[in-house]
Amino acid sequence: MFDLTGAVWRKSSRSNNGGNCVEVADNLPSAVGVRDSKDPSGPVLAFSPTAWAAFVARVRQETSSS
């Protein structure tokens, strides 16, 4: 279980105002949280920083090759 106490949430600068956004809290040393911006008190996905970095690297790789 990850402790997200002290998480600072932010939206991507690429998010539009359509309401379909996720927020990420990557300011904690042991966890990265991801949540639906429309439901900030709802469920949160939590990842280790290593797993999150691997995910982001893969997404960047996929989007740059398409």
mmCIF file as Biopython writes it, N, C-alpha, C and O atoms, coordinates in Angstrom:
data_model
#
loop_
_atom_site.group_PDB
_atom_site.id
_atom_site.type_symbol
_atom_site.label_atom_id
_atom_site.label_alt_id
_atom_site.label_comp_id
_atom_site.label_asym_id
_atom_site.label_entity_id
_atom_site.label_seq_id
_atom_site.pdbx_PDB_ins_code
_atom_site.Cartn_x
_atom_site.Cartn_y
_atom_site.Cartn_z
_atom_site.occupancy
_atom_site.B_iso_or_equiv
_atom_site.auth_seq_id
_atom_site.auth_asym_id
_atom_site.pdbx_PDB_model_num
ATOM 1   N N  . MET A ? 1  ? 0.846   -1.184 0.000   1.0 0.0 1  A 1 
ATOM 2   C CA . MET A ? 1  ? 0.000   0.000  0.000   1.0 0.0 1  A 1 
ATOM 3   C C  . MET A ? 1  ? 0.887   1.241  0.000   1.0 0.0 1  A 1 
ATOM 4   O O  . MET A ? 1  ? 1.865   1.315  0.744   1.0 0.0 1  A 1 
ATOM 5   N N  . PHE A ? 2  ? 0.546   2.190  -0.820  1.0 0.0 2  A 1 
ATOM 6   C CA . PHE A ? 2  ? 1.317   3.425  -0.935  1.0 0.0 2  A 1 
ATOM 7   C C  . PHE A ? 2  ? 0.688   4.515  -0.085  1.0 0.0 2  A 1 
ATOM 8   O O  . PHE A ? 2  ? -0.536  4.623  -0.008  1.0 0.0 2  A 1 
ATOM 9   N N  . ASP A ? 3  ? 1.517   5.313  0.547   1.0 0.0 3  A 1 
ATOM 10  C CA . ASP A ? 3  ? 1.050   6.442  1.344   1.0 0.0 3  A 1 
ATOM 11  C C  . ASP A ? 3  ? 1.106   7.697  0.476   1.0 0.0 3  A 1 
ATOM 12  O O  . ASP A ? 3  ? 2.185   8.139  0.080   1.0 0.0 3  A 1 
ATOM 13  N N  . LEU A ? 4  ? -0.054  8.261  0.186   1.0 0.0 4  A 1 
ATOM 14  C CA . LEU A ? 4  ? -0.110  9.452  -0.651  1.0 0.0 4  A 1 
ATOM 15  C C  . LEU A ? 4  ? -0.348  10.724 0.170   1.0 0.0 4  A 1 
ATOM 16  O O  . LEU A ? 4  ? -0.757  11.750 -0.375  1.0 0.0 4  A 1 
ATOM 17  N N  . THR A ? 5  ? -0.093  10.655 1.467   1.0 0.0 5  A 1 
ATOM 18  C CA . THR A ? 5  ? -0.197  11.833 2.314   1.0 0.0 5  A 1 
ATOM 19  C C  . THR A ? 5  ? 0.787   12.890 1.824   1.0 0.0 5  A 1 
ATOM 20  O O  . THR A ? 5  ? 1.972   12.607 1.650   1.0 0.0 5  A 1 
ATOM 21  N N  . GLY A ? 6  ? 0.304   14.082 1.607   1.0 0.0 6  A 1 
ATOM 22  C CA . GLY A ? 6  ? 1.161   15.161 1.122   1.0 0.0 6  A 1 
ATOM 23  C C  . GLY A ? 6  ? 1.246   15.249 -0.390  1.0 0.0 6  A 1 
ATOM 24  O O  . GLY A ? 6  ? 2.027   16.034 -0.928  1.0 0.0 6  A 1 
ATOM 25  N N  . ALA A ? 7  ? 0.448   14.448 -1.073  1.0 0.0 7  A 1 
ATOM 26  C CA . ALA A ? 7  ? 0.476   14.471 -2.539  1.0 0.0 7  A 1 
ATOM 27  C C  . ALA A ? 7  ? 0.032   15.839 -3.058  1.0 0.0 7  A 1 
ATOM 28  O O  . ALA A ? 7  ? -0.936  16.422 -2.570  1.0 0.0 7  A 1 
ATOM 29  N N  . VAL A ? 8  ? 0.756   16.330 -4.047  1.0 0.0 8  A 1 
ATOM 30  C CA . VAL A ? 8  ? 0.405   17.566 -4.739  1.0 0.0 8  A 1 
ATOM 31  C C  . VAL A ? 8  ? -0.026  17.165 -6.145  1.0 0.0 8  A 1 
ATOM 32  O O  . VAL A ? 8  ? 0.776   16.660 -6.930  1.0 0.0 8  A 1 
ATOM 33  N N  . TRP A ? 9  ? -1.303  17.396 -6.454  1.0 0.0 9  A 1 
ATOM 34  C CA . TRP A ? 9  ? -1.891  16.947 -7.709  1.0 0.0 9  A 1 
ATOM 35  C C  . TRP A ? 9  ? -1.767  18.009 -8.783  1.0 0.0 9  A 1 
ATOM 36  O O  . TRP A ? 9  ? -1.901  19.203 -8.518  1.0 0.0 9  A 1 
ATOM 37  N N  . ARG A ? 10 ? -1.507  17.552 -10.008 1.0 0.0 10 A 1 
ATOM 38  C CA . ARG A ? 10 ? -1.413  18.476 -11.143 1.0 0.0 10 A 1 
ATOM 39  C C  . ARG A ? 10 ? -1.997  17.810 -12.377 1.0 0.0 10 A 1 
ATOM 40  O O  . ARG A ? 10 ? -1.978  16.587 -12.514 1.0 0.0 10 A 1 
ATOM 41  N N  . LYS A ? 11 ? -2.517  18.642 -13.273 1.0 0.0 11 A 1 
ATOM 42  C CA . LYS A ? 11 ? -2.998  18.167 -14.568 1.0 0.0 11 A 1 
ATOM 43  C C  . LYS A ? 11 ? -1.905  18.386 -15.598 1.0 0.0 11 A 1 
ATOM 44  O O  . LYS A ? 11 ? -1.056  19.265 -15.445 1.0 0.0 11 A 1 
ATOM 45  N N  . SER A ? 12 ? -1.934  17.604 -16.616 1.0 0.0 12 A 1 
ATOM 46  C CA . SER A ? 12 ? -1.009  17.782 -17.716 1.0 0.0 12 A 1 
ATOM 47  C C  . SER A ? 12 ? -1.232  19.136 -18.371 1.0 0.0 12 A 1 
ATOM 48  O O  . SER A ? 12 ? -2.365  19.606 -18.474 1.0 0.0 12 A 1 
ATOM 49  N N  . SER A ? 13 ? -0.170  19.745 -18.805 1.0 0.0 13 A 1 
ATOM 50  C CA . SER A ? 13 ? -0.290  21.000 -19.544 1.0 0.0 13 A 1 
ATOM 51  C C  . SER A ? 13 ? -0.966  20.768 -20.892 1.0 0.0 13 A 1 
ATOM 52  O O  . SER A ? 13 ? -1.386  21.726 -21.540 1.0 0.0 13 A 1 
ATOM 53  N N  . ARG A ? 14 ? -1.075  19.535 -21.315 1.0 0.0 14 A 1 
ATOM 54  C CA . ARG A ? 14 ? -1.732  19.195 -22.586 1.0 0.0 14 A 1 
ATOM 55  C C  . ARG A ? 14 ? -3.216  18.892 -22.411 1.0 0.0 14 A 1 
ATOM 56  O O  . ARG A ? 14 ? -3.916  18.615 -23.386 1.0 0.0 14 A 1 
ATOM 57  N N  . SER A ? 15 ? -3.692  18.944 -21.178 1.0 0.0 15 A 1 
ATOM 58  C CA . SER A ? 15 ? -5.115  18.698 -20.935 1.0 0.0 15 A 1 
ATOM 59  C C  . SER A ? 15 ? -5.940  19.854 -21.474 1.0 0.0 15 A 1 
ATOM 60  O O  . SER A ? 15 ? -5.532  21.013 -21.411 1.0 0.0 15 A 1 
ATOM 61  N N  . ASN A ? 16 ? -7.107  19.517 -22.005 1.0 0.0 16 A 1 
ATOM 62  C CA . ASN A ? 16 ? -8.022  20.563 -22.439 1.0 0.0 16 A 1 
ATOM 63  C C  . ASN A ? 16 ? -9.051  20.783 -21.338 1.0 0.0 16 A 1 
ATOM 64  O O  . ASN A ? 16 ? -8.981  20.143 -20.289 1.0 0.0 16 A 1 
ATOM 65  N N  . ASN A ? 17 ? -9.975  21.654 -21.557 1.0 0.0 17 A 1 
ATOM 66  C CA . ASN A ? 17 ? -10.995 21.934 -20.554 1.0 0.0 17 A 1 
ATOM 67  C C  . ASN A ? 17 ? -12.247 21.100 -20.751 1.0 0.0 17 A 1 
ATOM 68  O O  . ASN A ? 17 ? -13.317 21.476 -20.272 1.0 0.0 17 A 1 
ATOM 69  N N  . GLY A ? 18 ? -12.139 19.988 -21.439 1.0 0.0 18 A 1 
ATOM 70  C CA . GLY A ? 18 ? -13.280 19.132 -21.688 1.0 0.0 18 A 1 
ATOM 71  C C  . GLY A ? 18 ? -13.677 18.261 -20.515 1.0 0.0 18 A 1 
ATOM 72  O O  . GLY A ? 18 ? -14.705 17.587 -20.570 1.0 0.0 18 A 1 
ATOM 73  N N  . GLY A ? 19 ? -12.893 18.259 -19.465 1.0 0.0 19 A 1 
ATOM 74  C CA . GLY A ? 19 ? -13.225 17.484 -18.281 1.0 0.0 19 A 1 
ATOM 75  C C  . GLY A ? 19 ? -12.718 16.061 -18.285 1.0 0.0 19 A 1 
ATOM 76  O O  . GLY A ? 19 ? -12.910 15.346 -17.301 1.0 0.0 19 A 1 
ATOM 77  N N  . ASN A ? 20 ? -12.077 15.623 -19.351 1.0 0.0 20 A 1 
ATOM 78  C CA . ASN A ? 20 ? -11.560 14.256 -19.426 1.0 0.0 20 A 1 
ATOM 79  C C  . ASN A ? 20 ? -10.070 14.248 -19.122 1.0 0.0 20 A 1 
ATOM 80  O O  . ASN A ? 20 ? -9.243  13.976 -19.992 1.0 0.0 20 A 1 
ATOM 81  N N  . CYS A ? 21 ? -9.746  14.549 -17.878 1.0 0.0 21 A 1 
ATOM 82  C CA . CYS A ? 21 ? -8.341  14.689 -17.507 1.0 0.0 21 A 1 
ATOM 83  C C  . CYS A ? 21 ? -7.991  13.755 -16.351 1.0 0.0 21 A 1 
ATOM 84  O O  . CYS A ? 21 ? -8.843  13.374 -15.549 1.0 0.0 21 A 1 
ATOM 85  N N  . VAL A ? 22 ? -6.752  13.414 -16.297 1.0 0.0 22 A 1 
ATOM 86  C CA . VAL A ? 22 ? -6.227  12.744 -15.114 1.0 0.0 22 A 1 
ATOM 87  C C  . VAL A ? 22 ? -5.296  13.715 -14.417 1.0 0.0 22 A 1 
ATOM 88  O O  . VAL A ? 22 ? -4.748  14.627 -15.036 1.0 0.0 22 A 1 
ATOM 89  N N  . GLU A ? 23 ? -5.128  13.508 -13.135 1.0 0.0 23 A 1 
ATOM 90  C CA . GLU A ? 23 ? -4.176  14.279 -12.355 1.0 0.0 23 A 1 
ATOM 91  C C  . GLU A ? 23 ? -3.124  13.324 -11.837 1.0 0.0 23 A 1 
ATOM 92  O O  . GLU A ? 23 ? -3.407  12.165 -11.536 1.0 0.0 23 A 1 
ATOM 93  N N  . VAL A ? 24 ? -1.919  13.820 -11.739 1.0 0.0 24 A 1 
ATOM 94  C CA . VAL A ? 24 ? -0.789  13.019 -11.276 1.0 0.0 24 A 1 
ATOM 95  C C  . VAL A ? 24 ? -0.149  13.719 -10.088 1.0 0.0 24 A 1 
ATOM 96  O O  . VAL A ? 24 ? 0.016   14.939 -10.083 1.0 0.0 24 A 1 
ATOM 97  N N  . ALA A ? 25 ? 0.205   12.938 -9.094  1.0 0.0 25 A 1 
ATOM 98  C CA . ALA A ? 25 ? 0.978   13.446 -7.953  1.0 0.0 25 A 1 
ATOM 99  C C  . ALA A ? 25 ? 2.309   12.712 -7.985  1.0 0.0 25 A 1 
ATOM 100 O O  . ALA A ? 25 ? 2.384   11.534 -7.635  1.0 0.0 25 A 1 
ATOM 101 N N  . ASP A ? 26 ? 3.356   13.407 -8.405  1.0 0.0 26 A 1 
ATOM 102 C CA . ASP A ? 26 ? 4.673   12.771 -8.511  1.0 0.0 26 A 1 
ATOM 103 C C  . ASP A ? 26 ? 5.704   13.453 -7.615  1.0 0.0 26 A 1 
ATOM 104 O O  . ASP A ? 26 ? 6.904   13.396 -7.884  1.0 0.0 26 A 1 
ATOM 105 N N  . ASN A ? 27 ? 5.234   14.090 -6.560  1.0 0.0 27 A 1 
ATOM 106 C CA . ASN A ? 27 ? 6.131   14.799 -5.655  1.0 0.0 27 A 1 
ATOM 107 C C  . ASN A ? 27 ? 6.586   13.955 -4.462  1.0 0.0 27 A 1 
ATOM 108 O O  . ASN A ? 27 ? 7.384   14.425 -3.652  1.0 0.0 27 A 1 
ATOM 109 N N  . LEU A ? 28 ? 6.106   12.747 -4.341  1.0 0.0 28 A 1 
ATOM 110 C CA . LEU A ? 28 ? 6.456   11.898 -3.200  1.0 0.0 28 A 1 
ATOM 111 C C  . LEU A ? 28 ? 7.596   10.952 -3.560  1.0 0.0 28 A 1 
ATOM 112 O O  . LEU A ? 28 ? 7.682   10.500 -4.702  1.0 0.0 28 A 1 
ATOM 113 N N  . PRO A ? 29 ? 8.466   10.647 -2.611  1.0 0.0 29 A 1 
ATOM 114 C CA . PRO A ? 29 ? 9.623   9.801  -2.936  1.0 0.0 29 A 1 
ATOM 115 C C  . PRO A ? 29 ? 9.290   8.327  -3.173  1.0 0.0 29 A 1 
ATOM 116 O O  . PRO A ? 29 ? 10.047  7.628  -3.846  1.0 0.0 29 A 1 
ATOM 117 N N  . SER A ? 30 ? 8.167   7.847  -2.629  1.0 0.0 30 A 1 
ATOM 118 C CA . SER A ? 30 ? 7.912   6.413  -2.711  1.0 0.0 30 A 1 
ATOM 119 C C  . SER A ? 30 ? 6.668   6.035  -3.510  1.0 0.0 30 A 1 
ATOM 120 O O  . SER A ? 30 ? 6.345   4.852  -3.616  1.0 0.0 30 A 1 
ATOM 121 N N  . ALA A ? 31 ? 5.964   7.017  -4.074  1.0 0.0 31 A 1 
ATOM 122 C CA . ALA A ? 31 ? 4.734   6.693  -4.801  1.0 0.0 31 A 1 
ATOM 123 C C  . ALA A ? 31 ? 4.387   7.782  -5.796  1.0 0.0 31 A 1 
ATOM 124 O O  . ALA A ? 31 ? 4.711   8.954  -5.604  1.0 0.0 31 A 1 
ATOM 125 N N  . VAL A ? 32 ? 3.718   7.368  -6.868  1.0 0.0 32 A 1 
ATOM 126 C CA . VAL A ? 32 ? 3.133   8.286  -7.837  1.0 0.0 32 A 1 
ATOM 127 C C  . VAL A ? 32 ? 1.655   7.949  -7.892  1.0 0.0 32 A 1 
ATOM 128 O O  . VAL A ? 32 ? 1.283   6.800  -8.133  1.0 0.0 32 A 1 
ATOM 129 N N  . GLY A ? 33 ? 0.811   8.950  -7.669  1.0 0.0 33 A 1 
ATOM 130 C CA . GLY A ? 33 ? -0.627  8.737  -7.695  1.0 0.0 33 A 1 
ATOM 131 C C  . GLY A ? 33 ? -1.238  9.260  -8.973  1.0 0.0 33 A 1 
ATOM 132 O O  . GLY A ? 33 ? -0.761  10.241 -9.545  1.0 0.0 33 A 1 
ATOM 133 N N  . VAL A ? 34 ? -2.301  8.602  -9.425  1.0 0.0 34 A 1 
ATOM 134 C CA . VAL A ? 34 ? -3.035  9.018  -10.614 1.0 0.0 34 A 1 
ATOM 135 C C  . VAL A ? 34 ? -4.518  8.949  -10.263 1.0 0.0 34 A 1 
ATOM 136 O O  . VAL A ? 34 ? -4.990  7.947  -9.726  1.0 0.0 34 A 1 
ATOM 137 N N  . ARG A ? 35 ? -5.256  10.035 -10.573 1.0 0.0 35 A 1 
ATOM 138 C CA . ARG A ? 35 ? -6.687  10.063 -10.272 1.0 0.0 35 A 1 
ATOM 139 C C  . ARG A ? 35 ? -7.451  10.798 -11.369 1.0 0.0 35 A 1 
ATOM 140 O O  . ARG A ? 35 ? -6.866  11.504 -12.190 1.0 0.0 35 A 1 
ATOM 141 N N  . ASP A ? 36 ? -8.760  10.618 -11.363 1.0 0.0 36 A 1 
ATOM 142 C CA . ASP A ? 36 ? -9.664  11.298 -12.286 1.0 0.0 36 A 1 
ATOM 143 C C  . ASP A ? 36 ? -9.896  12.709 -11.767 1.0 0.0 36 A 1 
ATOM 144 O O  . ASP A ? 36 ? -10.301 12.886 -10.618 1.0 0.0 36 A 1 
ATOM 145 N N  . SER A ? 37 ? -9.648  13.702 -12.586 1.0 0.0 37 A 1 
ATOM 146 C CA . SER A ? 37 ? -9.797  15.085 -12.135 1.0 0.0 37 A 1 
ATOM 147 C C  . SER A ? 37 ? -11.246 15.434 -11.811 1.0 0.0 37 A 1 
ATOM 148 O O  . SER A ? 37 ? -11.493 16.361 -11.038 1.0 0.0 37 A 1 
ATOM 149 N N  . LYS A ? 38 ? -12.206 14.715 -12.383 1.0 0.0 38 A 1 
ATOM 150 C CA . LYS A ? 38 ? -13.617 14.976 -12.104 1.0 0.0 38 A 1 
ATOM 151 C C  . LYS A ? 38 ? -14.044 14.419 -10.753 1.0 0.0 38 A 1 
ATOM 152 O O  . LYS A ? 38 ? -15.095 14.799 -10.237 1.0 0.0 38 A 1 
ATOM 153 N N  . ASP A ? 39 ? -13.254 13.533 -10.176 1.0 0.0 39 A 1 
ATOM 154 C CA . ASP A ? 39 ? -13.602 12.875 -8.913  1.0 0.0 39 A 1 
ATOM 155 C C  . ASP A ? 39 ? -12.390 12.845 -7.990  1.0 0.0 39 A 1 
ATOM 156 O O  . ASP A ? 39 ? -11.855 11.772 -7.713  1.0 0.0 39 A 1 
ATOM 157 N N  . PRO A ? 40 ? -11.946 14.012 -7.506  1.0 0.0 40 A 1 
ATOM 158 C CA . PRO A ? 40 ? -10.714 14.062 -6.721  1.0 0.0 40 A 1 
ATOM 159 C C  . PRO A ? 40 ? -10.765 13.306 -5.395  1.0 0.0 40 A 1 
ATOM 160 O O  . PRO A ? 40 ? -9.719  12.978 -4.835  1.0 0.0 40 A 1 
ATOM 161 N N  . SER A ? 41 ? -11.951 13.028 -4.890  1.0 0.0 41 A 1 
ATOM 162 C CA . SER A ? 41 ? -12.027 12.243 -3.653  1.0 0.0 41 A 1 
ATOM 163 C C  . SER A ? 41 ? -12.287 10.768 -3.940  1.0 0.0 41 A 1 
ATOM 164 O O  . SER A ? 41 ? -12.490 9.976  -3.019  1.0 0.0 41 A 1 
ATOM 165 N N  . GLY A ? 42 ? -12.280 10.407 -5.206  1.0 0.0 42 A 1 
ATOM 166 C CA . GLY A ? 42 ? -12.521 9.029  -5.610  1.0 0.0 42 A 1 
ATOM 167 C C  . GLY A ? 42 ? -11.264 8.178  -5.555  1.0 0.0 42 A 1 
ATOM 168 O O  . GLY A ? 42 ? -10.284 8.543  -4.907  1.0 0.0 42 A 1 
ATOM 169 N N  . PRO A ? 43 ? -11.300 7.047  -6.235  1.0 0.0 43 A 1 
ATOM 170 C CA . PRO A ? 43 ? -10.174 6.108  -6.191  1.0 0.0 43 A 1 
ATOM 171 C C  . PRO A ? 43 ? -8.912  6.679  -6.843  1.0 0.0 43 A 1 
ATOM 172 O O  . PRO A ? 43 ? -8.969  7.521  -7.739  1.0 0.0 43 A 1 
ATOM 173 N N  . VAL A ? 44 ? -7.793  6.191  -6.361  1.0 0.0 44 A 1 
ATOM 174 C CA . VAL A ? 44 ? -6.476  6.608  -6.856  1.0 0.0 44 A 1 
ATOM 175 C C  . VAL A ? 44 ? -5.692  5.365  -7.236  1.0 0.0 44 A 1 
ATOM 176 O O  . VAL A ? 44 ? -5.675  4.384  -6.493  1.0 0.0 44 A 1 
ATOM 177 N N  . LEU A ? 45 ? -5.049  5.406  -8.379  1.0 0.0 45 A 1 
ATOM 178 C CA . LEU A ? 45 ? -4.079  4.371  -8.739  1.0 0.0 45 A 1 
ATOM 179 C C  . LEU A ? 45 ? -2.729  4.831  -8.223  1.0 0.0 45 A 1 
ATOM 180 O O  . LEU A ? 45 ? -2.384  6.005  -8.362  1.0 0.0 45 A 1 
ATOM 181 N N  . ALA A ? 46 ? -1.973  3.947  -7.642  1.0 0.0 46 A 1 
ATOM 182 C CA . ALA A ? 46 ? -0.653  4.302  -7.118  1.0 0.0 46 A 1 
ATOM 183 C C  . ALA A ? 46 ? 0.397   3.367  -7.700  1.0 0.0 46 A 1 
ATOM 184 O O  . ALA A ? 46 ? 0.187   2.159  -7.813  1.0 0.0 46 A 1 
ATOM 185 N N  . PHE A ? 47 ? 1.521   3.948  -8.063  1.0 0.0 47 A 1 
ATOM 186 C CA . PHE A ? 47 ? 2.611   3.215  -8.693  1.0 0.0 47 A 1 
ATOM 187 C C  . PHE A ? 47 ? 3.913   3.542  -7.977  1.0 0.0 47 A 1 
ATOM 188 O O  . PHE A ? 47 ? 4.047   4.598  -7.358  1.0 0.0 47 A 1 
ATOM 189 N N  . SER A ? 48 ? 4.851   2.643  -8.067  1.0 0.0 48 A 1 
ATOM 190 C CA . SER A ? 48 ? 6.196   2.980  -7.601  1.0 0.0 48 A 1 
ATOM 191 C C  . SER A ? 48 ? 6.782   3.972  -8.604  1.0 0.0 48 A 1 
ATOM 192 O O  . SER A ? 48 ? 6.397   3.955  -9.773  1.0 0.0 48 A 1 
ATOM 193 N N  . PRO A ? 49 ? 7.698   4.831  -8.178  1.0 0.0 49 A 1 
ATOM 194 C CA . PRO A ? 49 ? 8.324   5.750  -9.130  1.0 0.0 49 A 1 
ATOM 195 C C  . PRO A ? 49 ? 8.987   5.037  -10.307 1.0 0.0 49 A 1 
ATOM 196 O O  . PRO A ? 49 ? 8.978   5.549  -11.426 1.0 0.0 49 A 1 
ATOM 197 N N  . THR A ? 50 ? 9.551   3.884  -10.065 1.0 0.0 50 A 1 
ATOM 198 C CA . THR A ? 50 ? 10.197  3.120  -11.135 1.0 0.0 50 A 1 
ATOM 199 C C  . THR A ? 50 ? 9.172   2.638  -12.156 1.0 0.0 50 A 1 
ATOM 200 O O  . THR A ? 50 ? 9.396   2.741  -13.362 1.0 0.0 50 A 1 
ATOM 201 N N  . ALA A ? 51 ? 8.054   2.115  -11.676 1.0 0.0 51 A 1 
ATOM 202 C CA . ALA A ? 51 ? 7.006   1.640  -12.584 1.0 0.0 51 A 1 
ATOM 203 C C  . ALA A ? 51 ? 6.415   2.810  -13.371 1.0 0.0 51 A 1 
ATOM 204 O O  . ALA A ? 51 ? 6.145   2.677  -14.565 1.0 0.0 51 A 1 
ATOM 205 N N  . TRP A ? 52 ? 6.213   3.950  -12.717 1.0 0.0 52 A 1 
ATOM 206 C CA . TRP A ? 52 ? 5.662   5.121  -13.403 1.0 0.0 52 A 1 
ATOM 207 C C  . TRP A ? 52 ? 6.627   5.613  -14.482 1.0 0.0 52 A 1 
ATOM 208 O O  . TRP A ? 52 ? 6.202   5.940  -15.590 1.0 0.0 52 A 1 
ATOM 209 N N  . ALA A ? 53 ? 7.907   5.665  -14.169 1.0 0.0 53 A 1 
ATOM 210 C CA . ALA A ? 53 ? 8.901   6.116  -15.154 1.0 0.0 53 A 1 
ATOM 211 C C  . ALA A ? 53 ? 8.919   5.186  -16.368 1.0 0.0 53 A 1 
ATOM 212 O O  . ALA A ? 53 ? 9.046   5.650  -17.501 1.0 0.0 53 A 1 
ATOM 213 N N  . ALA A ? 54 ? 8.793   3.887  -16.139 1.0 0.0 54 A 1 
ATOM 214 C CA . ALA A ? 54 ? 8.761   2.930  -17.248 1.0 0.0 54 A 1 
ATOM 215 C C  . ALA A ? 54 ? 7.511   3.140  -18.095 1.0 0.0 54 A 1 
ATOM 216 O O  . ALA A ? 54 ? 7.584   3.095  -19.323 1.0 0.0 54 A 1 
ATOM 217 N N  . PHE A ? 55 ? 6.360   3.371  -17.455 1.0 0.0 55 A 1 
ATOM 218 C CA . PHE A ? 55 ? 5.122   3.625  -18.182 1.0 0.0 55 A 1 
ATOM 219 C C  . PHE A ? 55 ? 5.238   4.879  -19.044 1.0 0.0 55 A 1 
ATOM 220 O O  . PHE A ? 55 ? 4.906   4.850  -20.229 1.0 0.0 55 A 1 
ATOM 221 N N  . VAL A ? 56 ? 5.704   5.971  -18.461 1.0 0.0 56 A 1 
ATOM 222 C CA . VAL A ? 56 ? 5.833   7.231  -19.193 1.0 0.0 56 A 1 
ATOM 223 C C  . VAL A ? 56 ? 6.813   7.080  -20.359 1.0 0.0 56 A 1 
ATOM 224 O O  . VAL A ? 56 ? 6.557   7.595  -21.448 1.0 0.0 56 A 1 
ATOM 225 N N  . ALA A ? 57 ? 7.916   6.389  -20.147 1.0 0.0 57 A 1 
ATOM 226 C CA . ALA A ? 57 ? 8.893   6.178  -21.217 1.0 0.0 57 A 1 
ATOM 227 C C  . ALA A ? 57 ? 8.261   5.400  -22.367 1.0 0.0 57 A 1 
ATOM 228 O O  . ALA A ? 57 ? 8.495   5.711  -23.535 1.0 0.0 57 A 1 
ATOM 229 N N  . ARG A ? 58 ? 7.469   4.397  -22.037 1.0 0.0 58 A 1 
ATOM 230 C CA . ARG A ? 58 ? 6.830   3.585  -23.083 1.0 0.0 58 A 1 
ATOM 231 C C  . ARG A ? 58 ? 5.790   4.403  -23.860 1.0 0.0 58 A 1 
ATOM 232 O O  . ARG A ? 58 ? 5.708   4.310  -25.085 1.0 0.0 58 A 1 
ATOM 233 N N  . VAL A ? 59 ? 5.006   5.198  -23.141 1.0 0.0 59 A 1 
ATOM 234 C CA . VAL A ? 59 ? 4.008   6.038  -23.823 1.0 0.0 59 A 1 
ATOM 235 C C  . VAL A ? 59 ? 4.701   7.015  -24.755 1.0 0.0 59 A 1 
ATOM 236 O O  . VAL A ? 59 ? 4.262   7.212  -25.888 1.0 0.0 59 A 1 
ATOM 237 N N  . ARG A ? 60 ? 5.774   7.627  -24.291 1.0 0.0 60 A 1 
ATOM 238 C CA . ARG A ? 60 ? 6.508   8.564  -25.138 1.0 0.0 60 A 1 
ATOM 239 C C  . ARG A ? 60 ? 7.067   7.848  -26.374 1.0 0.0 60 A 1 
ATOM 240 O O  . ARG A ? 60 ? 7.036   8.389  -27.479 1.0 0.0 60 A 1 
ATOM 241 N N  . GLN A ? 61 ? 7.569   6.648  -26.180 1.0 0.0 61 A 1 
ATOM 242 C CA . GLN A ? 61 ? 8.107   5.866  -27.290 1.0 0.0 61 A 1 
ATOM 243 C C  . GLN A ? 61 ? 7.020   5.562  -28.316 1.0 0.0 61 A 1 
ATOM 244 O O  . GLN A ? 61 ? 7.239   5.696  -29.520 1.0 0.0 61 A 1 
ATOM 245 N N  . GLU A ? 62 ? 5.849   5.154  -27.834 1.0 0.0 62 A 1 
ATOM 246 C CA . GLU A ? 62 ? 4.738   4.810  -28.727 1.0 0.0 62 A 1 
ATOM 247 C C  . GLU A ? 62 ? 4.221   6.044  -29.461 1.0 0.0 62 A 1 
ATOM 248 O O  . GLU A ? 62 ? 3.927   5.970  -30.654 1.0 0.0 62 A 1 
ATOM 249 N N  . THR A ? 63 ? 4.106   7.164  -28.775 1.0 0.0 63 A 1 
ATOM 250 C CA . THR A ? 63 ? 3.555   8.348  -29.432 1.0 0.0 63 A 1 
ATOM 251 C C  . THR A ? 63 ? 4.544   8.973  -30.405 1.0 0.0 63 A 1 
ATOM 252 O O  . THR A ? 63 ? 4.136   9.621  -31.370 1.0 0.0 63 A 1 
ATOM 253 N N  . SER A ? 64 ? 5.825   8.789  -30.166 1.0 0.0 64 A 1 
ATOM 254 C CA . SER A ? 64 ? 6.806   9.360  -31.108 1.0 0.0 64 A 1 
ATOM 255 C C  . SER A ? 64 ? 6.956   8.495  -32.355 1.0 0.0 64 A 1 
ATOM 256 O O  . SER A ? 64 ? 7.441   8.978  -33.378 1.0 0.0 64 A 1 
ATOM 257 N N  . SER A ? 65 ? 6.553   7.234  -32.292 1.0 0.0 65 A 1 
ATOM 258 C CA . SER A ? 65 ? 6.687   6.353  -33.451 1.0 0.0 65 A 1 
ATOM 259 C C  . SER A ? 65 ? 5.410   6.287  -34.283 1.0 0.0 65 A 1 
ATOM 260 O O  . SER A ? 65 ? 5.396   5.654  -35.338 1.0 0.0 65 A 1 
ATOM 261 N N  . SER A ? 66 ? 4.348   6.924  -33.829 1.0 0.0 66 A 1 
ATOM 262 C CA . SER A ? 66 ? 3.099   6.846  -34.611 1.0 0.0 66 A 1 
ATOM 263 C C  . SER A ? 66 ? 2.838   8.106  -35.397 1.0 0.0 66 A 1 
ATOM 264 O O  . SER A ? 66 ? 1.833   8.197  -36.102 1.0 0.0 66 A 1 
#
